[in-house]
Amino acid sequence: MVKYLPLAAFICCSLSVSLSAPYKDSMPLFPIKRTSTSNKLDCVDVVSVEGEYYFISDGLTSQCTTFLMADADELITIEFQHIDEELRCGDLSEQWLAFIDGWYFKGTIYPHEEENTGLDYDRLYYASCTDIRSVHRSSQNVAQLNFKIPTPGKMFNFTFKKDKANKMCDVIIALSSSGTYTLKNYGERINCSMMVLSATTLKISNMKIAYSDNERVTKCGGGDFLQFQQRANATTTHLKEMTRVCGVTDNHVKVKGRLDMTWNTKCGINQEEGTAPAQMSSKKRSPLEVLVGQMLREDDVEREQCYDQADLSVTLTCYYAVVRLVSSGNYDNEVTLEYNRIPIDPTCSADQW
């Protein structure tokens, strides 16, 4: 039988931006990259390149951690090649080696359990004498090893691999400062999330939430929406909702909270099929200005191919940006987001919330 410790028994160390020293109870910050080219792990380390890695204890009693990371569309597989018997069969209150399906922080495994409603297996595994599973696979693009090895010379080693995911729900963006990612619920009753380890600007490039293909109508206001949250600082677990939105881009969008909207007038006059329309202007305008512009163009034959398109974006200026796609299972919800890392606002504080 596998022996378990309560999650509260963990006081997970963290890493600074430079991976120079552990700090109690904080999550990693962007940019995250390994400074060492050796396959020998430091007490606090990060692994994102496939290969074989090992750790040898120097006799210190510090709790150590290795953050395992892959790209947003990849899952992680590790296979332990060797674990010293003393580490597997010793007293778990004194020494241990644990694989975590996600990242542990202040009593919670991220992505948060509430987001991972589709998981039906334990997310925490301790190496033991009675259960010597060697292969472990993540359900998102991050995982973690947490270990304490006080005896000098004791060690373990493992191989780290990444595979493309056919169906991804939760993701933590840690390896890139900008890019595009699509959240989907695959028609299921499941909440999926994207966490960016930085302040960021998130542009909604395509969205279809609470939309019925059969009825051709958007039914906002129910249990289907996109939620934008941010964390005030690197050591708090509190998330504050900044914006909630649902609907279909370029059709009907319902917004609660703050949303930046830039209207672009685009025209395509006598253009060849397949070419992009020429952009005539790009400025912030009120809905009234857009309506007036459309009315003035109704009789303008030369500009009849012009249309107004709204670019929707949310700027989250504090430490961690989180986007949650909440789904009832009644719709095939999907949203594509463009993210760009920005400097963190130094005035962010949980006390202000």
C-alpha positions as CSV (number, residue, x, y, z in Angstrom):
1,M,0.0,0.0,0.0
2,V,1.3,3.4,-0.9
3,K,2.1,5.7,2.1
4,Y,0.8,9.2,1.9
5,L,1.5,12.4,3.9
6,P,-1.1,15.2,4.0
7,L,-0.4,18.0,1.5
8,A,-0.1,20.3,4.5
9,A,3.1,18.5,5.4
10,F,4.8,20.0,2.4
11,I,6.4,23.4,2.8
12,C,7.3,23.6,-0.8
13,C,10.4,25.7,-1.6
14,S,10.3,27.8,-4.7
15,L,12.7,29.5,-7.1
16,S,13.6,33.0,-7.7
17,V,13.9,34.4,-11.2
18,S,17.6,33.5,-11.4
19,L,17.1,30.1,-9.6
20,S,19.8,31.3,-7.2
21,A,18.0,30.5,-3.9
22,P,14.9,28.9,-2.5
23,Y,12.2,31.0,-0.9
24,K,9.5,29.6,1.3
25,D,6.0,29.4,-0.1
26,S,6.1,31.2,-3.4
27,M,5.5,30.2,-7.0
28,P,8.1,30.6,-9.8
29,L,8.1,33.8,-11.8
30,F,8.8,34.4,-15.4
31,P,11.2,34.1,-17.1
32,I,12.0,30.5,-16.0
33,K,15.1,28.9,-17.5
34,R,17.8,26.7,-16.3
35,T,21.2,28.3,-15.8
36,S,23.1,25.0,-15.6
37,T,24.0,22.8,-18.6
38,S,24.8,19.8,-16.4
39,N,22.3,16.9,-16.0
40,K,23.0,17.0,-12.2
41,L,20.2,18.8,-10.4
42,D,20.5,21.5,-7.9
43,C,18.3,21.5,-4.8
44,V,16.0,24.0,-6.6
45,D,16.0,23.4,-10.3
46,V,13.9,23.4,-13.4
47,V,13.8,20.9,-16.3
48,S,12.3,21.6,-19.7
49,V,14.8,19.8,-22.0
50,E,14.4,16.1,-22.7
51,G,17.1,13.9,-21.2
52,E,18.3,12.0,-18.2
53,Y,18.8,13.9,-14.9
54,Y,20.0,12.9,-11.4
55,F,20.3,14.3,-7.9
56,I,22.9,13.3,-5.3
57,S,22.4,14.5,-1.7
58,D,25.1,16.6,-0.1
59,G,23.8,15.8,3.4
60,L,21.8,19.0,3.8
61,T,18.3,18.5,5.3
62,S,16.8,21.2,3.0
63,Q,13.6,20.2,1.2
64,C,14.2,20.4,-2.5
65,T,12.1,20.7,-5.6
66,T,12.4,20.3,-9.4
67,F,9.9,22.1,-11.6
68,L,9.1,20.1,-14.8
69,M,7.9,22.1,-17.7
70,A,6.8,21.6,-21.3
71,D,5.3,23.7,-24.1
72,A,1.6,24.5,-23.8
73,D,0.5,21.7,-26.1
74,E,2.7,19.0,-24.5
75,L,2.4,16.5,-21.6
76,I,5.3,15.3,-19.4
77,T,6.4,11.8,-18.8
78,I,9.2,10.9,-16.3
79,E,10.6,7.4,-15.7
80,F,12.7,6.8,-12.6
81,Q,15.7,4.7,-13.5
82,H,17.0,4.4,-9.9
83,I,15.8,5.3,-6.4
84,D,18.0,4.4,-3.5
85,E,16.3,1.9,-1.2
86,E,16.8,4.0,1.9
87,L,14.9,6.8,0.2
88,R,12.0,4.5,-0.9
89,C,11.7,2.6,2.4
90,G,12.7,5.2,5.0
91,D,10.6,7.3,7.4
92,L,8.5,9.6,5.3
93,S,8.6,12.3,8.1
94,E,12.4,12.5,7.6
95,Q,12.9,11.8,3.9
96,W,10.8,11.3,0.8
97,L,10.6,11.6,-3.0
98,A,7.3,12.6,-4.4
99,F,5.9,13.2,-8.0
100,I,3.2,15.9,-8.2
101,D,0.9,16.1,-11.1
102,G,1.0,19.9,-11.3
103,W,2.8,22.6,-9.2
104,Y,2.3,22.6,-5.4
105,F,1.8,25.9,-3.6
106,K,0.4,26.7,-0.1
107,G,-1.6,23.5,0.2
108,T,-2.9,23.5,-3.3
109,I,-1.8,21.8,-6.5
110,Y,-2.0,24.0,-9.6
111,P,-3.8,23.9,-11.9
112,H,-6.3,24.0,-9.0
113,E,-8.3,20.9,-8.3
114,E,-11.5,22.8,-9.1
115,E,-10.2,23.3,-12.6
116,N,-9.1,19.7,-13.0
117,T,-12.6,18.3,-12.7
118,G,-11.8,15.6,-15.3
119,L,-9.1,14.0,-13.2
120,D,-10.0,10.7,-11.5
121,Y,-6.7,9.7,-10.0
122,D,-4.3,10.9,-7.3
123,R,-2.1,13.8,-8.2
124,L,0.5,13.0,-5.6
125,Y,2.7,9.9,-5.5
126,Y,5.3,8.9,-2.9
127,A,8.1,6.4,-3.8
128,S,7.7,3.5,-1.4
129,C,8.8,-0.1,-0.8
130,T,5.4,-1.4,-1.7
131,D,4.6,0.7,-4.8
132,I,7.6,1.0,-7.1
133,R,5.9,2.7,-10.1
134,S,8.6,4.0,-12.3
135,V,6.6,5.9,-15.0
136,H,4.5,9.0,-14.2
137,R,2.6,11.2,-16.7
138,S,1.2,14.6,-16.2
139,S,-2.3,15.8,-17.1
140,Q,-1.1,19.2,-18.2
141,N,2.2,20.8,-19.3
142,V,3.8,21.1,-15.8
143,A,4.7,18.7,-13.0
144,Q,7.0,18.7,-10.0
145,L,9.3,16.6,-8.0
146,N,9.5,17.3,-4.3
147,F,12.1,15.5,-2.2
148,K,14.2,15.6,1.0
149,I,17.3,13.4,1.2
150,P,19.3,14.1,4.4
151,T,21.8,11.2,3.9
152,P,24.9,12.2,1.9
153,G,25.5,10.3,-1.3
154,K,21.9,9.0,-1.6
155,M,20.5,9.6,-5.0
156,F,17.8,9.1,-7.7
157,N,17.8,9.6,-11.4
158,F,15.1,9.7,-14.1
159,T,14.4,10.4,-17.8
160,F,12.3,13.4,-18.9
161,K,10.2,13.2,-22.0
162,K,7.5,15.4,-23.7
163,D,4.7,14.3,-25.9
164,K,2.1,16.2,-27.9
165,A,-1.3,16.2,-26.2
166,N,-4.4,15.3,-28.2
167,K,-6.7,17.0,-25.8
168,M,-5.5,19.7,-23.4
169,C,-7.6,21.4,-20.7
170,D,-5.3,23.2,-18.3
171,V,-2.0,24.9,-19.1
172,I,0.6,27.0,-17.4
173,I,2.5,29.4,-19.7
174,A,6.1,29.6,-18.4
175,L,8.5,29.1,-21.3
176,S,7.4,31.9,-23.7
177,S,6.8,35.6,-23.3
178,S,4.2,35.9,-26.1
179,G,2.1,33.5,-28.2
180,T,-1.3,32.2,-28.9
181,Y,-3.3,29.5,-27.1
182,T,-6.8,28.1,-27.5
183,L,-8.9,27.0,-24.5
184,K,-11.7,24.4,-25.3
185,N,-14.2,22.4,-23.3
186,Y,-14.7,19.8,-26.0
187,G,-18.5,20.0,-25.3
188,E,-18.0,18.7,-21.8
189,R,-18.9,20.0,-18.4
190,I,-15.4,20.9,-17.4
191,N,-13.6,24.1,-16.4
192,C,-10.3,24.7,-18.2
193,S,-7.7,27.3,-17.4
194,M,-4.6,29.1,-18.6
195,M,-2.1,30.6,-16.1
196,V,0.6,33.0,-17.3
197,L,3.4,33.5,-14.8
198,S,3.6,37.2,-15.4
199,A,1.6,40.3,-15.9
200,T,0.2,40.1,-19.4
201,T,-2.1,41.6,-22.0
202,L,-4.6,39.1,-23.3
203,K,-6.3,39.7,-26.6
204,I,-9.4,37.7,-27.6
205,S,-8.8,36.9,-31.2
206,N,-11.6,34.4,-31.5
207,M,-14.4,33.4,-29.1
208,K,-17.5,31.3,-29.1
209,I,-19.0,30.8,-25.7
210,A,-22.6,29.9,-24.9
211,Y,-23.5,29.8,-28.6
212,S,-25.9,27.3,-30.1
213,D,-25.0,26.3,-33.6
214,N,-28.5,24.9,-34.2
215,E,-30.4,27.9,-32.9
216,R,-27.8,30.4,-34.2
217,V,-28.1,32.4,-31.0
218,T,-25.9,33.4,-28.1
219,K,-27.3,32.6,-24.6
220,C,-25.1,34.5,-22.2
221,G,-25.9,34.7,-18.5
222,G,-25.8,31.0,-17.7
223,G,-23.0,28.7,-16.6
224,D,-20.8,29.4,-19.5
225,F,-18.3,32.3,-19.5
226,L,-14.6,33.3,-19.7
227,Q,-13.2,34.6,-16.5
228,F,-10.0,36.8,-16.2
229,Q,-8.3,36.8,-12.8
230,Q,-5.0,38.0,-11.4
231,R,-3.0,37.3,-8.2
232,A,-1.8,40.4,-6.3
233,N,1.7,39.1,-5.4
234,A,4.0,36.1,-5.6
235,T,3.0,34.6,-2.2
236,T,-0.8,34.9,-2.0
237,T,-3.3,32.3,-3.2
238,H,-6.1,34.9,-3.5
239,L,-7.3,35.4,-7.1
240,K,-9.4,38.5,-7.9
241,E,-11.8,38.4,-10.8
242,M,-11.2,41.4,-13.1
243,T,-13.4,40.6,-16.1
244,R,-16.1,38.1,-17.2
245,V,-17.2,37.7,-20.8
246,C,-19.2,35.4,-23.0
247,G,-20.6,35.5,-26.5
248,V,-19.2,35.4,-30.0
249,T,-16.6,37.8,-31.4
250,D,-17.9,40.1,-34.2
251,N,-21.4,39.2,-33.1
252,H,-22.7,39.6,-29.6
253,V,-20.5,39.9,-26.5
254,K,-21.6,40.3,-22.9
255,V,-19.0,41.8,-20.5
256,K,-18.9,42.2,-16.8
257,G,-15.9,44.2,-15.5
258,R,-13.0,45.8,-17.4
259,L,-12.5,45.2,-21.1
260,D,-10.4,47.2,-23.5
261,M,-12.1,47.7,-26.9
262,T,-10.5,49.1,-30.0
263,W,-12.7,49.5,-33.0
264,N,-11.0,49.0,-36.4
265,T,-12.8,50.1,-39.6
266,K,-11.7,47.7,-42.4
267,C,-12.5,47.9,-46.1
268,G,-12.0,45.6,-49.0
269,I,-12.7,47.4,-52.3
270,N,-12.4,45.3,-55.5
271,Q,-9.8,43.0,-53.9
272,E,-8.9,39.6,-55.2
273,E,-10.4,36.7,-53.4
274,G,-8.3,35.5,-50.5
275,T,-6.5,38.8,-49.9
276,A,-7.0,40.6,-46.6
277,P,-9.0,43.8,-46.6
278,A,-7.2,47.1,-46.3
279,Q,-7.3,48.6,-42.8
280,M,-8.6,52.2,-43.1
281,S,-8.3,53.3,-39.5
282,S,-7.5,52.1,-36.1
283,K,-8.6,54.1,-33.1
284,K,-10.8,53.8,-30.0
285,R,-14.4,54.8,-30.7
286,S,-17.6,54.7,-28.7
287,P,-20.4,52.4,-29.8
288,L,-22.3,55.6,-30.8
289,E,-19.5,56.6,-33.2
290,V,-19.5,53.2,-34.7
291,L,-23.3,53.3,-35.2
292,V,-23.2,56.7,-36.8
293,G,-20.3,55.6,-39.1
294,Q,-22.4,52.6,-40.3
295,M,-25.4,54.8,-41.0
296,L,-23.4,57.3,-43.0
297,R,-22.0,54.4,-45.1
298,E,-25.3,52.8,-45.9
299,D,-25.7,54.8,-49.2
300,D,-22.0,54.9,-50.0
301,V,-21.6,52.3,-52.7
302,E,-17.8,52.6,-52.9
303,R,-17.5,51.8,-49.2
304,E,-20.2,49.1,-49.0
305,Q,-17.5,46.5,-48.3
306,C,-16.4,48.3,-45.1
307,Y,-17.1,46.9,-41.7
308,D,-16.3,47.7,-38.1
309,Q,-14.4,45.1,-36.1
310,A,-13.8,45.3,-32.3
311,D,-10.5,44.1,-30.9
312,L,-11.2,42.9,-27.3
313,S,-8.4,42.6,-24.8
314,V,-7.8,42.5,-21.0
315,T,-4.6,43.8,-19.3
316,L,-3.7,42.1,-16.1
317,T,-0.8,44.0,-14.4
318,C,-0.1,41.8,-11.3
319,Y,2.0,38.7,-10.7
320,Y,0.0,35.9,-12.2
321,A,-2.7,36.1,-14.9
322,V,-5.3,33.4,-14.9
323,V,-8.0,32.8,-17.6
324,R,-10.8,30.2,-16.7
325,L,-13.2,28.8,-19.3
326,V,-16.2,27.8,-17.3
327,S,-18.5,25.4,-19.1
328,S,-21.9,23.8,-18.3
329,G,-21.5,21.1,-20.9
330,N,-24.4,22.4,-23.0
331,Y,-22.1,24.1,-25.6
332,D,-18.9,23.6,-27.5
333,N,-17.0,26.6,-26.0
334,E,-13.8,27.8,-27.5
335,V,-11.6,30.9,-27.2
336,T,-8.3,31.8,-28.7
337,L,-6.1,34.2,-26.7
338,E,-3.0,36.1,-27.7
339,Y,-0.8,36.8,-24.7
340,N,2.1,39.3,-24.4
341,R,4.1,39.6,-21.2
342,I,4.4,43.1,-19.7
343,P,6.2,44.5,-16.7
344,I,4.6,43.8,-13.3
345,D,3.0,46.8,-11.6
346,P,5.1,47.4,-8.5
347,T,2.0,48.8,-6.6
348,C,0.2,45.4,-6.8
349,S,-0.7,44.4,-3.2
350,A,-3.2,42.0,-1.7
351,D,-4.0,44.6,0.9
352,Q,-5.5,46.8,-1.9
353,W,-8.0,44.0,-2.7
